[in-house]
Amino acid sequence: DDPAMFGEKVTLKEEKLSVHYFCLLTSCGVYQRGEEDEGVFGFLLEDIRQEIRRSARLTCSCCKKKGACVGCNVRSCRKMFHFPCGRKSKYISQFTGLFPSYCPDHSPTQSLCVSSDLSLPQSCSICLDSIEPVLSYSILKCPSCHSSWFHRDCVQRQAHSAGLFFFRCTLCNNKETFQEEMQRMGIYIPERDASWELEENAYSELLEVYMHCDALTCLCTHGRTHSAKTGWFEVIRCRLCGSRGTHRRCSELKLDTRDWACSDCTQATDGKGRICWFLTVYSRAERLIAFSIISRYVKTRFPNRKGCDLFFICLFSSSPSRFKGGQQTTFPSSLQGSDAARKYFLKLLVQQIQDSVVFEGPDGSKNLALDSQALRDDLYFDVGCLLALCLVHGGPPVGFFSPRLVGRMAEAESLDALREVMAESWEFLELAGCNRPISSLQQREALLEDLVGFTMITRMQLPLQRFREGLQTLGVFDQVQLFPSAFCAVFCEAAGRLSAQTLAHVFTVKFSEQEERLSRETPVLGYWRHFLLECEVGRSSISLQDLLRFSTGAEDLLATAALLSPPSISFLHPPQGLFPQRDPGSRRLLLPVSSTYRAFKSSMEQAVSHHAHLLPTHS
């Protein structure tokens, strides 16, 4: 009575008849001549009785009893069998077309892919039990990735549960090719929605709102489940998880409190119930692991050892003025705060990673490259770990990954353009086995699917695995899986280009109310805008990036947009000062009121250059 193996069993007490759905489908002498609501699944009762009379004369080749109604589809083969006996004796019935069945001598088989690696231990991709990677009646494999192996019973039960719309390979997620192959090998796929979608009120709990006071001591006289519409005894839910609640009075909250975080969420964030991407407090073991990986990478591939020392000082030592081993390290006053040194090093580190051999492609649109030496050195793991550390420790957005794997082919608008791109990439297409003639743009999707499958599953499987394991450092990859859209912007969207016009629009100008001072400040604003243009075209010793960092302390325009108070410009009148000043607390830039543009430019360059020189120069 197992519906996954024999189909639904129908019993008609009045007709004294019981029949399995699969037995009806595979019987040689009965056809579905009625509508779906007639007889049994569209099989008329008269036709069923006639098939019973016909099969009563036929002997099953398995159990040697009468009533065999299923026969081998090969004309020269005379074997007949009961459907349940055929299951036990490795007969295959295909639930498509005319529903043919085959004996073990004529059953369809699967072929083993030449590139399949059978040296690794295999397991069933559904039940996860160990499996012998030998193709047989009981062992099947995915025709698309050739890496996913199944027990026949497991894949049949999965198909019965998932239905036509959700049945696919559990490893590569292929649907069309996988379903076609499984039907050829005798797997029945019901034409319905998944079983979990058909359960009545299956997701009704999602419509329920948590209303329970979880405070240690509930002060409400009506009990923990009471929630007033307003006031002290209204249940407020945790704004992070939503699965804990409290009355305002029970947790000593204010009467107008709406935002509250439970103790579990408070411990898992920054201690105040604010959502953070990552925790920045690590154990000694994690810090030592980070130190080991960064030092191994930097000593062999990073040219700027002085910047490396500054980062180690700020990140791994308790005092920013002393490095491990007792060696005294001196650096300018602008780096006395560990935050500036850490951000400077992380920026250089991301630049070095972008130019490493594990990536290929133009700047700002790179993909992982296959490099045998990098595999031997396990550089993919190191790079993944370093990028994770950069993100955790407040480094700049990565921004150099390509959002597409095969961009130019996907963007080709005409057949000629597609053929031109294919001609330029013929070596890679030949390597992937995809160098075939294309006669229409409709064939592009199949070509791209084959290329992605070859790149992600065959060619780059090991580098991607090690890169992903590196990103597991400090839980970064888990966050990427939870928030893919947010991290897509971090990895694939570079910071906007800084220009004189965009930087000028960042600041709000605040003039003096006195007319005499206003008349002196107006020309200085023109000096400021002209100075921005000279910085943009390279006619100044400083860059717009240095000017932005000096003015706001931010590394890019995206960071300035997140400031609590927008940056502003005010003016310094003599004798208040001859050089520009900045007020980090109020995000205010004070420009000196100079009589000429030459004096204004000189004072700006001196002040900003002094601030921008993070590393000491040797005289």
C-alpha positions in Angstrom: 0.0 0.0 0.0 3.0 2.3 -0.6 1.8 5.1 -3.0 5.3 6.1 -3.8 6.2 2.6 -5.1 2.9 1.3 -6.4 0.7 4.3 -6.8 -2.5 5.1 -5.0 -4.6 2.1 -4.1 -8.3 2.4 -4.9 -10.9 0.0 -3.4 -14.4 -0.2 -4.7 -16.4 -2.2 -2.1 -19.6 -2.3 -4.2 -17.7 -3.7 -7.1 -15.4 -5.9 -4.9 -12.4 -4.5 -6.7 -9.0 -3.1 -5.6 -6.4 -1.8 -7.9 -3.1 0.1 -7.8 -2.7 3.2 -10.1 0.7 2.0 -11.4 -0.8 -1.4 -12.3 -3.5 0.3 -14.4 -0.9 2.5 -16.2 1.5 -0.3 -17.1 -1.1 -3.1 -17.9 -0.8 -4.1 -21.6 -4.5 -4.5 -22.3 -6.3 -1.6 -20.6 -6.4 2.0 -21.8 -7.7 5.2 -20.3 -10.9 5.7 -22.4 -12.9 7.8 -19.9 -12.6 11.2 -18.3 -10.6 11.8 -15.2 -13.7 11.5 -13.0 -15.0 8.3 -14.6 -14.3 4.8 -13.3 -10.9 4.6 -11.7 -8.6 7.5 -12.7 -10.3 7.5 -16.1 -10.1 3.7 -16.6 -13.6 2.4 -17.1 -14.7 -0.5 -14.9 -15.7 -2.6 -17.9 -12.2 -2.3 -19.3 -10.6 -3.2 -16.0 -12.7 -6.4 -15.6 -11.8 -7.4 -19.2 -8.1 -6.9 -18.4 -8.5 -9.0 -15.3 -10.0 -11.8 -17.4 -7.2 -11.5 -20.0 -4.4 -11.6 -17.4 -5.9 -14.5 -15.5 -4.5 -16.8 -18.3 -1.0 -15.3 -18.2 1.8 -16.6 -15.8 4.2 -14.2 -14.0 7.8 -15.0 -14.9 8.8 -14.0 -11.4 6.4 -15.6 -8.9 5.0 -18.2 -11.5 1.4 -17.3 -10.5 -1.5 -16.3 -12.8 -2.6 -12.7 -13.3 0.4 -11.2 -14.9 -0.8 -8.1 -16.8 2.5 -6.3 -17.5 4.8 -7.4 -20.4 8.2 -6.5 -21.7 7.9 -3.9 -24.5 10.4 -5.7 -26.7 8.4 -7.8 -29.2 10.7 -10.8 -29.3 10.5 -11.0 -25.5 7.6 -13.0 -24.0 8.1 -12.3 -20.3 5.0 -11.2 -18.4 4.9 -10.2 -14.7 2.9 -8.6 -11.9 3.9 -5.0 -11.4 4.9 -5.6 -7.7 6.9 -8.6 -8.7 8.6 -6.6 -11.4 9.7 -4.1 -8.8 11.4 -6.8 -6.8 13.0 -8.4 -9.8 14.4 -5.1 -11.2 12.0 -4.7 -14.1 11.6 -1.1 -15.3 8.3 0.6 -16.2 8.4 4.1 -17.8 5.6 6.4 -16.8 5.5 8.4 -20.0 4.2 8.0 -23.6 2.6 4.5 -23.9 3.9 3.5 -20.4 6.2 0.7 -21.7 7.9 -1.8 -19.4 11.1 -3.7 -19.8 12.6 -6.9 -18.3 16.2 -6.8 -16.9 17.6 -8.1 -20.2 16.2 -5.2 -22.2 16.0 -2.4 -19.5 17.6 1.0 -20.3 20.9 1.7 -18.5 22.9 4.8 -17.6 26.5 5.4 -18.9 29.3 6.6 -16.6 30.9 9.9 -17.5 34.6 9.8 -18.3 35.4 12.8 -16.1 33.6 11.3 -13.0 36.0 11.1 -10.0 35.1 7.8 -8.3 38.1 8.0 -5.9 36.1 10.2 -3.5 33.7 8.5 -1.1 30.1 8.7 -2.4 26.9 9.0 -0.6 23.2 9.2 -1.6 22.4 12.8 -2.2 19.0 12.3 -0.6 19.4 10.0 2.4 23.1 10.7 2.7 23.9 7.0 3.4 27.1 5.7 1.9 26.7 4.3 -1.6 28.8 2.2 -4.0 29.3 4.3 -7.1 28.4 1.5 -9.5 25.5 2.1 -11.8 22.8 -0.6 -11.5 19.0 -0.9 -11.1 19.2 0.3 -7.5 21.8 3.1 -8.0 21.1 6.0 -10.3 23.0 9.3 -11.0 22.3 12.7 -12.3 22.9 13.1 -16.1 23.8 16.8 -15.7 26.4 17.1 -13.0 27.4 13.4 -12.9 28.3 13.9 -9.2 25.0 13.3 -7.6 24.2 9.6 -6.9 20.9 8.2 -5.6 19.2 5.1 -4.3 16.3 4.3 -6.7 13.8 4.1 -3.8 15.1 7.5 -2.4 14.7 9.3 -5.7 11.3 7.8 -6.3 10.1 9.0 -2.9 11.6 12.4 -3.5 9.7 12.6 -6.9 6.4 11.5 -5.2 6.8 14.2 -2.6 8.2 17.1 -4.8 5.9 16.6 -7.8 6.5 17.8 -11.3 7.2 21.4 -10.4 9.8 20.9 -7.7 11.5 17.6 -8.6 15.1 18.3 -9.5 18.7 17.2 -8.8 19.6 17.9 -5.2 23.1 18.9 -6.0 23.2 20.9 -9.3 19.5 21.9 -9.2 19.0 20.8 -12.9 15.3 20.1 -13.7 14.6 19.4 -17.3 17.4 17.0 -18.1 17.2 15.4 -14.7 13.4 14.7 -15.0 13.8 13.3 -18.5 16.5 10.9 -17.4 14.7 9.8 -14.3 11.5 9.0 -16.3 13.6 7.0 -18.7 14.9 5.0 -15.8 11.4 4.2 -14.5 10.9 7.0 -11.9 7.2 8.2 -11.7 6.8 12.0 -11.4 3.3 13.0 -10.5 1.9 15.9 -12.4 0.9 18.0 -9.3 2.3 20.5 -6.9 4.6 19.5 -4.1 3.1 17.6 -1.2 4.1 20.3 1.3 2.2 22.9 -0.8 -1.0 20.8 -0.8 -1.4 20.5 3.0 -4.3 22.4 4.3 -3.3 25.3 6.5 0.4 24.2 6.1 1.7 27.7 6.8 -1.0 29.0 9.1 1.5 29.6 11.9 3.1 32.3 9.8 -0.2 34.3 10.2 0.0 34.1 14.0 1.4 37.1 15.9 3.4 36.3 19.1 1.5 37.6 22.1 3.2 36.4 25.3 5.1 38.1 28.1 8.5 36.4 28.6 9.7 38.6 31.4 11.1 36.8 34.5 8.3 38.2 36.6 5.1 39.2 34.9 3.2 41.9 36.7 0.0 41.8 34.7 -2.9 40.6 36.8 -4.6 39.1 33.7 -1.7 36.8 32.9 1.2 36.6 30.5 -1.0 36.1 27.4 -3.0 39.3 28.0 -2.1 42.3 25.7 -3.8 45.6 26.0 -4.2 47.8 23.0 -2.1 50.5 24.6 -0.5 51.3 27.9 1.8 49.5 30.3 0.5 46.1 29.6 0.6 46.0 25.8 2.8 43.2 24.7 5.8 44.5 22.7 7.6 42.0 20.5 11.4 41.8 19.9 12.1 44.0 16.9 14.9 41.6 15.7 13.4 38.1 16.1 9.7 38.7 16.8 9.6 35.5 18.8 9.8 37.0 22.3 7.6 39.6 24.0 7.2 41.6 27.2 4.8 44.0 28.8 6.3 47.5 29.2 5.8 47.4 33.0 7.3 43.9 33.3 10.6 45.0 31.7 10.6 48.5 33.2 10.3 50.2 29.8 9.0 53.7 29.2 5.3 54.1 28.3 6.1 55.2 24.7 8.7 52.5 24.0 8.1 50.7 20.7 11.6 49.3 20.0 12.7 46.5 22.3 15.2 43.6 21.9 15.1 40.4 23.8 18.0 39.1 25.8 18.9 36.5 23.2 19.1 39.1 20.4 21.0 41.5 22.6 23.7 38.9 23.3 23.9 38.0 19.6 24.4 41.6 18.5 26.4 44.5 20.0 24.9 44.4 23.4 22.3 47.1 22.6 20.0 45.2 20.3 21.3 46.8 17.2 21.8 44.7 14.1 25.5 44.4 13.2 26.9 42.5 10.2 29.5 40.8 12.3 30.7 40.7 15.9 34.1 42.5 16.3 35.1 40.7 19.5 37.0 37.6 18.9 38.7 34.9 20.9 42.5 34.7 21.2 42.5 31.6 19.0 40.6 33.5 16.2 43.0 36.4 16.4 46.0 34.0 16.2 44.5 32.3 13.2 44.0 35.6 11.5 47.5 36.7 12.3 48.9 33.5 10.9 47.0 33.7 7.6 47.7 37.4 7.0 51.4 37.1 7.8 51.8 34.1 5.5 50.1 36.0 2.7 51.8 39.3 3.3 55.4 38.0 3.7 55.2 36.3 0.2 53.0 38.6 -1.8 52.6 42.0 -0.2 55.4 44.5 -1.1 54.7 47.1 1.6 56.1 45.6 4.8 55.8 48.9 6.7 52.1 49.0 6.1 51.9 45.4 7.1 53.6 46.2 10.5 51.2 49.0 11.1 48.2 46.7 10.6 49.6 44.0 12.9 50.3 46.6 15.6 46.7 48.0 15.4 44.9 44.7 15.0 46.8 42.2 17.1 48.7 44.0 19.8 47.3 45.7 22.9 49.5 48.8 22.5 49.7 50.6 19.1 53.2 51.7 19.8 54.9 48.3 20.2 55.1 45.4 17.8 55.6 41.7 18.8 59.1 40.8 19.8 59.9 44.1 21.5 60.8 46.0 18.4 59.9 49.7 18.6 58.0 51.0 15.6 57.5 54.7 14.9 54.9 56.1 12.7 53.3 59.6 12.3 50.8 61.1 14.6 48.0 60.6 12.0 48.3 56.9 12.6 48.4 56.9 16.4 44.8 55.8 16.3 44.6 52.1 15.3 41.4 52.7 13.2 43.3 54.9 10.6 46.1 52.4 10.2 43.8 49.4 9.9 41.6 51.1 7.2 44.8 52.1 5.3 46.2 48.6 5.4 42.9 46.9 4.4 42.5 49.2 1.4 46.0 48.2 0.2 45.2 44.6 0.9 42.1 44.6 -1.2 44.0 46.2 -4.0 46.7 43.4 -3.8 44.0 40.7 -3.7 42.3 42.1 -6.8 45.6 41.9 -8.7 46.5 38.4 -7.6 46.6 35.4 -9.9 43.4 33.9 -8.6 41.3 36.5 -10.4 41.0 37.3 -14.1 39.2 39.9 -16.1 39.2 43.7 -16.4 39.3 45.9 -13.4 35.9 46.1 -11.6 34.6 42.9 -13.4 36.7 40.0 -12.3 36.0 36.3 -11.9 37.9 33.4 -10.2 40.7 32.1 -12.5 42.1 28.6 -12.5 45.8 28.6 -11.5 47.6 25.3 -10.7 50.2 26.9 -8.6 47.6 28.8 -6.6 45.8 25.5 -6.0 49.0 23.9 -4.7 49.7 26.9 -2.4 46.1 26.9 -1.3 45.9 30.6 -2.3 42.1 30.4 -2.9 41.5 29.7 0.7 43.9 32.4 1.8 42.2 35.0 -0.4 38.7 34.0 0.8 39.9 34.3 4.4 41.6 37.7 3.8 38.5 39.1 2.2 36.4 37.9 5.1 38.8 39.6 7.5 38.7 42.8 5.5 34.9 42.9 5.7 34.8 42.0 9.4 37.4 44.6 10.4 35.7 47.5 8.5 37.6 47.4 5.3 36.4 48.9 2.0 33.7 47.2 -0.1 35.3 44.5 -2.3 33.5 45.8 -5.4 35.7 44.2 -8.1 33.7 41.0 -8.7 31.8 40.6 -12.0 28.0 40.1 -11.5 28.0 37.8 -14.6 30.1 34.8 -15.5 29.8 35.1 -19.3 28.8 38.7 -19.7 29.6 39.4 -23.4 27.8 36.4 -24.7 24.8 37.1 -22.6 24.7 40.7 -23.8 25.1 40.0 -27.5 22.1 41.6 -29.2 22.4 40.0 -32.6 23.5 36.6 -34.0 26.6 38.2 -35.7 27.6 39.8 -32.4 27.3 36.4 -30.6 29.3 34.7 -33.3 32.0 37.4 -33.0 32.3 36.9 -29.3 32.4 33.1 -29.7 35.2 33.4 -32.3 37.2 35.5 -29.8 36.7 32.9 -27.1 37.1 29.8 -29.2 39.8 28.3 -27.0 37.7 28.4 -23.9 34.6 27.1 -25.8 36.8 24.2 -27.2 38.0 23.4 -23.7 34.4 23.4 -22.4 33.2 21.2 -25.3 30.8 24.0 -26.3 32.5 25.1 -29.6 29.5 24.4 -31.8 27.8 26.3 -34.6 25.0 28.6 -33.5 22.2 29.3 -36.0 19.9 31.5 -33.9 19.9 33.6 -30.7 17.5 31.1 -29.2 20.4 28.6 -28.9 22.3 31.0 -26.7 20.6 30.0 -23.5 21.6 26.3 -23.9 25.1 27.4 -24.7 25.4 29.7 -21.6 23.9 26.9 -19.4 26.5 24.5 -20.7 29.3 27.0 -20.1 28.2 27.8 -16.6 27.9 24.1 -15.8 31.4 23.5 -17.1 32.9 26.4 -15.3 31.1 26.0 -11.9 30.9 22.3 -11.6 33.7 20.8 -13.7 36.5 23.3 -14.0 36.3 25.6 -10.9 34.8 23.2 -8.4 37.9 22.9 -6.2 38.9 26.5 -6.3 35.4 27.6 -5.5 35.2 25.2 -2.6 38.4 26.4 -1.1 37.4 30.1 -1.7 34.1 29.4 0.0 35.8 27.7 3.0 38.0 30.7 3.3 35.0 33.0 3.4 33.7 30.9 6.3 36.2 32.8 8.5 34.4 34.5 11.4 31.0 33.4 9.9 31.2 35.7 6.8 29.9 33.1 4.3 26.9 32.3 6.5 26.0 36.0 6.4 26.4 36.0 2.6 23.9 33.1 2.3 21.4 34.9 4.6 21.6 38.2 2.8 22.7 37.6 -0.8 21.3 40.8 -2.2 23.1 43.0 0.3 26.4 41.2 -0.3 26.0 41.3 -4.0 26.4 45.1 -3.7 29.4 44.6 -1.5 31.2 42.2 -3.8 30.1 43.4 -7.3 29.4 47.2 -7.1 32.4 49.5 -7.1 32.2 52.8 -5.3 31.0 55.7 -7.6 33.6 57.8 -9.3 34.6 60.8 -7.4 34.4 64.1 -9.4 34.7 67.8 -8.6 31.0 68.3 -9.1 29.8 65.4 -6.9 32.2 66.4 -4.1 31.0 70.0 -4.3 27.4 68.9 -3.9 28.3 66.9 -0.7 28.9 70.1 1.3 26.3 72.7 2.5 27.8 76.2 2.5 27.1 78.3 5.5 27.8 82.0 5.0 28.1 84.7 7.7 25.2 87.0 8.3 27.4 90.1 8.4 27.6 91.8 5.0 31.3 92.7 5.3 32.2 89.1 6.0 29.9 87.8 3.4 31.6 89.9 0.7 35.0 88.3 1.6 33.6 84.7 1.8 31.9 84.8 -1.7 35.2 84.8 -3.6 36.6 82.0 -1.4 33.7 79.7 -2.5 34.8 80.3 -6.1 38.4 79.4 -5.1 37.1 76.2 -3.5 35.2 75.1 -6.6 38.1 76.0 -8.9 40.5 74.1 -6.6 38.2 71.0 -6.8 38.5 71.1 -10.6 42.3 71.3 -10.5 42.4 68.3 -8.1 40.2 66.4 -10.6 42.4 67.0 -13.6 45.7 66.5 -11.8 46.9 70.1 -11.5 47.2 69.9 -7.8 49.5 67.8 -5.6 46.6 66.3 -3.8 43.6 64.2 -5.1 39.9 64.5 -4.6 40.1 61.3 -2.5 42.6 63.0 -0.1 40.4 66.1 0.1 37.3 63.9 0.9 39.2 62.0 3.6 40.6 65.3 5.1 37.2 67.0 5.1 34.9 64.2 6.3 37.1 61.2 7.3 35.2 59.0 4.9 36.7 56.9 2.2 34.0 57.3 -0.4 30.8 59.1 -1.3 28.7 56.1 0.0 30.2 56.6 3.5 29.4 60.3 3.5 25.7 59.5 2.7 25.6 57.5 5.9 26.8 60.3 8.2 24.4 61.4 10.8 25.0 65.1 10.0 25.8 66.2 6.4 29.2 67.9 5.9 29.2 71.7 5.7 31.6 74.5 4.9 32.3 77.6 7.0 35.0 80.2 6.8 38.0 81.2 8.8 38.6 85.0 8.9 42.0 86.4 9.9 43.5 86.1 12.5 41.6 82.8 13.2 43.9 80.8 10.9 45.7 80.7 7.6 45.1 77.0 6.9 41.9 75.0 6.5 40.6 73.2 9.6 38.2 70.4 10.1 35.8 69.7 13.0 35.1 65.9 13.0 32.4 66.3 15.6 30.2 68.6 13.5 31.4 67.4 10.1 32.4 70.9 9.3 35.2 72.1 7.0 36.6 75.6 7.8 38.1 77.3 4.7 40.6 80.1 5.1 39.5 83.5 3.7 42.5 84.3 1.4 42.9 87.4 -0.8 44.1 85.4 -3.8 43.5 82.0 -5.3 47.3 81.2 -5.2 47.4 81.7 -1.4 44.2 79.7 -1.0 45.6 76.8 -3.1 48.9 76.8 -1.2 47.3 76.6 2.2 44.9 73.9 1.1 47.7 71.7 -0.4 49.9 72.1 2.7 47.2 71.1 5.2 45.7 68.2 3.2 49.1 66.8 2.2 50.2 66.8 5.8 47.1 64.9 6.7 47.3 62.5 3.7 50.9 61.3 4.4 50.0 58.3 6.5 53.4 56.7 6.2 56.6 58.4 7.3 59.1 59.4 4.6 62.8 58.7 4.9 65.0 61.8 4.4 
